[in-house]
Amino acid sequence: MAEPFFQVENLKKYFPIKGGFLGREIGVVKAVDDVSFSIQRGETLGLVGESGCGKSTTGRALLRLIEPTAGRICFEGKEITSLPQEEMRKMRRDMQMVFQDPFASLNPRHTVERILEEPFIVHGIGDRKERKKRVGELLDIVGLSAYHGKRYPHQFSGGQRQRIVIARALALNPKLIIADEPVSALDVSIQAQVLNLLQDLQKEFELTYLFIAHDLSVVKHISDRVGVMYLGRLVELAEKEPLYQQPKHPYTQALLSSVPFPDPDYKKERIILKGDVPSPANVPQGCAFHTRCSAVMDQCKIQRPKLKESDPGHFVACHLYDKI
Amino acid sequence: MTDKLLEVIGLRIHFLTDQGDIPAVDEIDLEIEKGEILGIVGESGCGKSVTSLSIMKLVPSPPGKIVEGAIMFKGENLISASERRMREIRGNEIAMIFQEPMTSLNPVYTIGNQMRETIKLHRGYDRKRANQHAIEMLRKVGIPRPEQIINEYPHQLSGGMRQRVMIAMAMSCDPELLIADEPTTALDVTIQAQILDLMRGLNRDHGTAIMIITHDLGVVAELCDRVIVMYAGKVVEQGNVGAILKKPQHPYTKGLIQSIPHWNNQRERLYSIPGNVPSPGEWGTGCRFAPRCEFLMKKCLKQPPELKEVGPAHHSRCWLSS
């Protein structure tokens, strides 16, 4: 088989907790703990989970916006985890990120034109005239007009700002876009516009997406495959249809059953989980989910289950599916 | 008709700004019966939060100003009620919970301190009895170890727990109406399911009427009996939850429902309503949804449509339905 387009192996990101008189390390937050997956070219992988499960940290660690503690990340067969900063910066032409809050990611003192020109300046591409032409094209691609270039971010609505952020991410013709909650700050009707735009762009430019979100319906809509995270670990990974129709991991089952459907006649069995997500600084021994799991066994409290293929293409980390 | 708990009639609220008078809510009519759960749906800037705040008379004034209308609560017009009377009503008869529980709780007081204050004030209990009552309320909303939690500070609790504390506090004086402004928006889905379950239980066991403001039609389908859809400061459609979600009449409601990605009938592309929500003050004459509507007619731009009955207890503000 051909080498995967993007591969992550045993990614870990631990944050130290400093405390005490001398500011010594008194503990560690395992934000991402041994996560492995791969993405094929042109595919959209969705990453879902509740707050604090480490999905955003994963996204950032992949671009080395925060340095991973351990693990291997390969992009088009090239390992990027050990690249020097300068080369990593060049690599980021191919790998771009879109964040949740479009206002926080745009400089309020710059015009949109200036914002979109920035990537070209940083990477030393083209002269003034070419850059200007390209900025016009970018605005057009994301459904804005050239005259919008003269305006400042505050003059746009949330949806339009997110379009600008997407245009900037597209500026250098990247191959991979990591989108961290790109639509969760938007109203429903605007969210649909941005999701459609992302899908159109994917077709047009053969983009590969890692789509991080907490909204399960949105992730189902846009993804080909979906990974579910809980407390820094990937608990299930599968094609979206099997995952949504027949979730295997008890956490995925509870998560999916909690989503309210906009249909009053639709009655479903709801699994209401007890209690809260434990703190990632104090992850339970064994399976991280065993404290809230209804199918907990003795083994779950001792041994951490590995992510294993239980059906073709359907991976799950749960002792229930251990081969006997 | 005696079952009406709250009736809002022709409410208009303006905000005085540098750019002049900006209308935020324009002639809203709504009513809630005893024990009913009413949902108010709409996108940002449609006036849903301002409407709910005005019922508690919590719209900051200035800049906010109730220009016209009446808010009748059990036959009493709250608009002309004194501040003293309002203080009796707030908490005692109408309680409110907000989206972000951290900003509604005082970070320097313990949970118990804040809960006892409310209970002592409204119920006239002494400290000991108030404490017992607070613990009992916390237990009711499903907080584990309430005897200990009551001595903790808000930052020591998780988001879901804080929202439970807010609900316990709101319910501690047995109000007849609970106004919940996006109570689950800041919470994760599994915690949201817990909170919705709790609210449903309160409604069932205590007969508390609930007015829930949300943008999530899923939450509406789960919880509400009736729904009001707002757009640009106006009610555009109202009816029973089944009618609104299954047979929406107004193009805006239809668009809103279609733009949600649905699990079971997956479409390649989502329907999306073109354009943006107009800001208050840019509403124009005629129908406010007209610039984004796919069924636009000449009439729509000239004359604003009235709310017309389109089915049993189902109203829509659109020229198509008249």
Interface residues (C-beta under 8 A of the other chain):
Chain A: E50 S51 S157 G158 G159 Q160 D187 V188 S189 I190 Q191 A192 Q193 L195 N196 Q199 H214 L216 S217 V218 K220 H221 I222 Y244 A254 L255 S257 S258 V259 P260 F261 P262 D263 P264 D265 Y266 R270 I272 L273 G275 D276 V277
Chain B: E43 S44 P144 S158 G159 G160 M161 D188 V189 T190 I191 Q192 A193 Q194 L196 D197 H215 D216 L217 G218 V219 V220 A221 E222 V241 G242 L245 K246 G255 L256 I257 S259 I260 P261 H262 W263 Q266 R269 L270 Y271 S272 I273 P274 N276 V277
